[in-house]
Amino acid sequence: MNTLEALETRRSCRAYTSEPVAPELIDQIIKAGTYAPTGMGRQSPIIVAITNKEVRDRLSRINARVMDSEDDPFYGAPAVLVVLARKDVGTHVYDGSLVMGNMLNAAHELGLGSCWIHRAKEEFEAPEGRAILEGLGIDADAYEGIGNCIVGHASEPAAEPAPRKTDYAYHID
């Protein structure tokens, strides 16, 4: 599939099988994220790949609490690729968002389902989230959670795209 086809056919996936994602596919998705453009090439984001079920479930519970829910906000996806970015870089939210976009598109290219799950900022402001980062040697005060890229094998076909709105783009000739 070419880039434009991938961009036009990728959809958010909210239903996954329990089949684990092969580590080499996770690595390819992460690599795509590292090639996202960043402000002045600073590469402010980092990616934390979580495939350990216990840690994944703990992060899911932290995220659910932010929404005052008990449901799994990760929809059963077996892998969570968390994007965080350095707070001291003015473009950190934009940089991390581009990393998320690259990873979502890479997952689709590799035949996997994915979805951007919000509340990463709140997850890693919580003591339990900070502990996950600190356990990896990451300074939790230096980074802000940007998003969770959940990844897995889709358990149902992707939905058809919604029609694009007519006033999406304006031209000045």
Solvent accessible surface area in square Angstrom, and as a share of the most:
residue,aa,sasa,rsa
1,M,109,0.49
2,N,97,0.50
3,T,97,0.56
4,L,125,0.62
5,E,82,0.37
6,A,8,0.06
7,L,89,0.44
8,E,122,0.55
9,T,61,0.36
10,R,46,0.17
11,R,57,0.21
12,S,44,0.28
13,C,16,0.09
14,R,139,0.51
15,A,24,0.19
16,Y,23,0.09
17,T,53,0.31
18,S,106,0.68
19,E,93,0.42
20,P,102,0.64
21,V,11,0.06
22,A,34,0.26
23,P,98,0.62
24,E,106,0.48
25,L,39,0.19
26,I,9,0.05
27,D,89,0.46
28,Q,86,0.38
29,I,0,0.00
30,I,40,0.20
31,K,123,0.52
32,A,29,0.22
33,G,0,0.00
34,T,78,0.45
35,Y,162,0.62
36,A,9,0.07
37,P,86,0.54
38,T,24,0.14
39,G,19,0.19
40,M,172,0.77
41,G,51,0.49
42,R,118,0.43
43,Q,133,0.59
44,S,4,0.03
45,P,21,0.13
46,I,48,0.25
47,I,39,0.20
48,V,13,0.08
49,A,47,0.37
50,I,9,0.05
51,T,78,0.45
52,N,87,0.45
53,K,142,0.60
54,E,124,0.55
55,V,34,0.20
56,R,16,0.06
57,D,34,0.18
58,R,79,0.29
59,L,0,0.00
60,S,6,0.04
61,R,136,0.50
62,I,4,0.02
63,N,0,0.00
64,A,4,0.03
65,R,131,0.48
66,V,62,0.36
67,M,78,0.35
68,D,138,0.71
69,S,32,0.21
70,E,177,0.80
71,D,107,0.56
72,D,53,0.28
73,P,8,0.05
74,F,0,0.00
75,Y,90,0.34
76,G,38,0.37
77,A,0,0.00
78,P,28,0.18
79,A,1,0.01
80,V,0,0.00
81,L,0,0.00
82,V,0,0.00
83,V,0,0.00
84,L,0,0.00
85,A,0,0.00
86,R,85,0.31
87,K,92,0.39
88,D,106,0.55
89,V,16,0.09
90,G,72,0.69
91,T,42,0.24
92,H,27,0.12
93,V,66,0.38
94,Y,148,0.56
95,D,3,0.01
96,G,0,0.00
97,S,38,0.24
98,L,82,0.41
99,V,5,0.03
100,M,0,0.00
101,G,25,0.24
102,N,48,0.24
103,M,0,0.00
104,L,13,0.06
105,N,42,0.22
106,A,17,0.13
107,A,0,0.00
108,H,39,0.17
109,E,83,0.37
110,L,54,0.27
111,G,65,0.62
112,L,11,0.05
113,G,9,0.09
114,S,2,0.01
115,C,3,0.02
116,W,68,0.24
117,I,11,0.06
118,H,111,0.49
119,R,58,0.21
120,A,1,0.01
121,K,85,0.36
122,E,71,0.32
123,E,0,0.00
124,F,6,0.02
125,E,93,0.42
126,A,23,0.18
127,P,106,0.67
128,E,65,0.29
129,G,0,0.00
130,R,69,0.25
131,A,57,0.44
132,I,18,0.09
133,L,0,0.00
134,E,93,0.42
135,G,70,0.67
136,L,108,0.54
137,G,71,0.68
138,I,31,0.16
139,D,84,0.44
140,A,4,0.03
141,D,91,0.47
142,A,18,0.14
143,Y,32,0.12
144,E,31,0.14
145,G,5,0.04
146,I,19,0.10
147,G,0,0.00
148,N,0,0.00
149,C,0,0.00
150,I,0,0.00
151,V,0,0.00
152,G,0,0.00
153,H,45,0.20
154,A,49,0.38
155,S,61,0.39
156,E,107,0.48
157,P,126,0.79
158,A,73,0.57
159,A,76,0.59
160,E,149,0.67
161,P,67,0.42
162,A,65,0.50
163,P,130,0.82
164,R,158,0.58
165,K,123,0.52
166,T,146,0.85
167,D,77,0.40
168,Y,144,0.55
169,A,71,0.55
170,Y,174,0.66
171,H,153,0.68
172,I,179,0.91
173,D,178,0.92
